[in-house]
């Protein structure tokens, strides 16, 4: 076979591979503009809360990544500085640390304890009951467990703000720290896109209004 015939054969085979292998989804290949990703989410009414319970999302703070530590401690380690661990836990159980709270901008000194632990809580960016009512009821238990423990959907935050938010969406609650609202909404959009959830009309309107102030805001990839 001549050199030109070899080159033609290589080009043809490359074309076949390009056709046969589907391109990665936008979420897998590169971050997208939050406003554009929002437009890809279906808009539907809120489904009934019937059948919802925390148990529908698997074991609380499961070790889904099999690193030997539960998800709560993984997120505390990720989001805090000056972390001190409980001895003989293989640096898994966080005893104390410092959190710069995304939602308020406040610095919080975390100390593990029956009462003091409540000062820092792990927030589901898309609340589990909200996710249930916007499509998670259709997911398998394995998918819901992944959603409940996905670092993309989790922030360590000031406990009182987590309780204040409850199961609200962007139409009913956003962080008091205005400079974080664009990133917060983009995070919710990323989670909803990843798990094929929908938005309700007031939620989308609220998201759009916030993102209009930051039209180049990107969704996180995770």
C-alpha positions as CSV (number, residue, x, y, z in Angstrom):
1,X,0.0,0.0,0.0
2,X,1.4,3.4,-0.9
3,X,2.0,6.3,1.5
4,X,-1.0,8.2,0.2
5,X,-3.3,5.1,0.4
6,X,-2.2,4.7,4.1
7,X,-3.0,8.3,4.8
8,X,-6.4,8.0,3.2
9,X,-7.1,4.8,5.2
10,X,-6.1,6.6,8.4
11,X,-8.4,9.5,7.7
12,X,-11.3,7.2,6.9
13,X,-10.8,5.2,10.1
14,X,-10.6,8.4,12.1
15,X,-13.9,9.5,10.6
16,X,-15.5,6.2,11.5
17,X,-14.3,6.5,15.1
18,X,-15.6,10.1,15.3
19,X,-19.0,8.9,14.1
20,X,-19.2,5.8,16.3
21,X,-18.1,7.4,19.6
22,X,-20.7,9.8,20.8
23,X,-19.4,13.2,22.0
24,X,-19.2,13.8,25.8
25,X,-22.1,15.7,27.2
26,X,-21.7,19.3,28.0
27,X,-21.5,18.6,31.7
28,X,-18.6,16.1,31.1
29,X,-16.6,18.0,28.6
30,X,-16.5,21.6,29.8
31,X,-18.4,24.0,32.0
32,X,-21.4,25.8,30.5
33,X,-23.0,29.2,31.0
34,X,-25.5,28.8,33.8
35,X,-28.2,30.7,31.9
36,X,-27.8,28.4,28.9
37,X,-27.9,25.3,31.1
38,X,-31.0,26.6,32.9
39,X,-32.8,26.7,29.5
40,X,-32.2,23.0,29.1
41,X,-34.0,22.1,32.3
42,X,-37.7,21.1,31.9
43,X,-40.2,23.4,33.6
44,X,-43.0,21.5,35.3
45,X,-45.3,21.8,38.3
46,X,-44.1,20.5,41.7
47,X,-44.9,16.8,42.2
48,X,-46.6,15.7,45.4
49,X,-44.4,15.0,48.4
50,X,-46.2,11.7,48.8
51,X,-43.7,8.9,49.6
52,X,-40.9,11.2,50.5
53,X,-38.6,10.4,53.5
54,X,-34.9,10.8,54.1
55,X,-34.7,7.0,53.9
56,X,-35.6,7.2,50.2
57,X,-32.1,8.7,49.7
58,X,-30.2,5.8,51.3
59,X,-28.1,5.7,54.4
60,X,-27.4,9.2,55.9
61,X,-23.9,10.2,55.0
62,X,-22.9,7.0,53.4
63,X,-19.3,6.4,52.4
64,X,-20.2,6.3,48.7
65,X,-16.6,7.0,47.4
66,X,-15.3,4.1,49.6
67,X,-12.5,6.2,51.1
68,X,-13.2,5.0,54.6
69,X,-14.8,8.3,55.7
70,X,-18.5,9.2,55.8
71,X,-19.7,12.0,53.5
72,X,-20.3,14.5,56.3
73,X,-16.7,14.4,57.5
74,X,-15.5,14.4,53.8
75,X,-17.3,17.8,53.3
76,X,-16.1,19.2,56.6
77,X,-12.5,18.4,55.6
78,X,-13.1,19.9,52.1
79,X,-14.7,23.1,53.3
80,X,-12.8,24.0,56.5
81,X,-9.2,25.0,57.3
82,X,-7.1,24.3,60.4
83,X,-8.8,20.9,60.7
84,X,-8.0,18.7,63.7
85,X,-9.0,15.1,63.6
86,X,-10.0,12.6,66.2
87,X,-7.0,10.4,67.0
88,X,-7.0,6.9,65.5
89,X,-9.7,7.6,62.9
90,X,-7.3,7.7,59.9
91,X,-8.0,11.5,59.6
92,X,-11.7,10.9,59.1
93,X,-13.5,12.3,62.1
94,X,-13.2,16.1,62.3
95,X,-12.9,17.4,65.8
96,X,-12.5,21.1,65.0
97,X,-11.8,23.5,62.2
98,X,-12.5,27.0,60.8
99,X,-15.2,27.6,58.3
100,X,-15.6,30.7,56.1
101,X,-19.3,30.3,55.5
102,X,-20.3,30.7,51.8
103,X,-23.8,31.8,52.7
104,X,-23.0,34.6,55.1
105,X,-19.3,35.3,54.7
106,X,-18.8,34.8,58.5
107,X,-15.9,32.9,60.0
108,X,-17.2,30.1,62.3
109,X,-15.0,28.0,64.6
110,X,-16.4,24.5,64.5
111,X,-16.0,22.1,67.5
112,X,-17.4,18.7,67.4
113,X,-20.0,18.0,70.1
114,X,-23.7,17.1,70.7
115,X,-24.7,20.8,70.6
116,X,-21.7,22.6,69.1
117,X,-21.7,20.5,66.0
118,X,-25.0,22.2,65.0
119,X,-23.1,25.4,64.4
120,X,-21.9,24.0,61.1
121,X,-24.2,21.8,59.1
122,X,-24.0,20.2,55.7
123,X,-26.5,21.7,53.3
124,X,-28.0,19.9,50.3
125,X,-27.8,22.7,47.8
126,X,-30.8,21.2,46.1
127,X,-32.8,20.1,49.1
128,X,-33.7,16.4,49.1
129,X,-37.4,17.0,49.5
130,X,-37.2,19.6,46.7
131,X,-35.4,17.1,44.5
132,X,-38.0,14.5,45.3
133,X,-40.8,16.9,44.1
134,X,-38.9,17.8,40.9
135,X,-38.1,14.3,39.6
136,X,-36.0,12.4,42.1
137,X,-39.0,10.2,43.0
138,X,-38.4,8.6,39.6
139,X,-34.7,7.8,40.3
140,X,-33.5,4.5,41.7
141,X,-32.4,4.2,45.3
142,X,-28.8,4.0,44.1
143,X,-29.2,7.3,42.1
144,X,-30.9,9.0,45.0
145,X,-28.1,7.9,47.4
146,X,-25.6,9.3,45.0
147,X,-27.5,12.6,44.9
148,X,-27.7,12.8,48.6
149,X,-23.9,12.3,49.0
150,X,-22.6,14.1,45.9
151,X,-20.1,16.7,46.8
152,X,-21.5,18.8,44.0
153,X,-24.7,19.1,46.0
154,X,-23.1,19.7,49.4
155,X,-21.7,22.7,51.3
156,X,-20.7,23.0,54.9
157,X,-22.5,26.1,56.1
158,X,-23.7,28.1,59.1
159,X,-26.3,25.8,60.8
160,X,-28.9,28.5,61.4
161,X,-28.9,29.4,57.7
162,X,-29.3,25.8,56.7
163,X,-32.3,25.5,59.0
164,X,-33.7,28.8,57.7
165,X,-33.4,27.5,54.1
166,X,-35.2,24.2,55.0
167,X,-36.4,22.7,51.7
168,X,-36.7,26.0,49.8
169,X,-35.8,26.6,46.2
170,X,-34.3,29.7,44.7
171,X,-37.8,31.3,44.6
172,X,-38.1,31.2,48.4
173,X,-34.5,31.3,49.7
174,X,-31.1,32.4,48.6
175,X,-27.9,33.1,50.6
176,X,-27.9,36.5,52.5
177,X,-24.4,37.1,51.0
178,X,-25.3,38.7,47.7
179,X,-21.9,38.1,46.1
180,X,-22.4,34.3,46.4
181,X,-25.9,34.1,44.9
182,X,-24.8,33.7,41.3
183,X,-22.6,30.8,42.2
184,X,-25.3,29.3,44.5
185,X,-27.9,29.3,41.8
186,X,-25.4,27.9,39.2
187,X,-24.6,25.1,41.7
188,X,-28.4,24.2,41.9
189,X,-28.6,24.2,38.1
190,X,-25.6,21.9,37.8
191,X,-27.2,19.4,40.3
192,X,-30.5,19.5,38.6
193,X,-28.9,19.0,35.2
194,X,-26.8,16.1,36.4
195,X,-29.7,14.2,38.0
196,X,-32.3,15.0,35.3
197,X,-34.5,17.1,37.7
198,X,-36.8,19.9,36.6
199,X,-37.5,23.4,37.8
200,X,-40.8,24.9,38.6
201,X,-41.8,28.2,37.0
202,X,-41.2,30.6,40.0
203,X,-37.9,28.9,40.7
204,X,-36.7,29.4,37.1
205,X,-37.8,33.0,37.1
206,X,-35.9,33.6,40.4
207,X,-32.8,31.9,38.9
208,X,-33.0,33.9,35.7
209,X,-33.3,37.2,37.6
210,X,-30.2,36.4,39.7
211,X,-28.1,35.2,36.7
212,X,-29.1,38.3,34.7
213,X,-26.7,40.1,37.0
214,X,-23.9,37.7,36.1
215,X,-24.6,36.5,32.6
216,X,-21.2,34.8,32.2
217,X,-21.6,32.7,35.4
218,X,-20.5,29.1,34.7
219,X,-22.0,26.0,36.2
220,X,-19.5,23.9,38.2
221,X,-18.4,20.5,36.8
222,X,-18.6,17.5,39.1
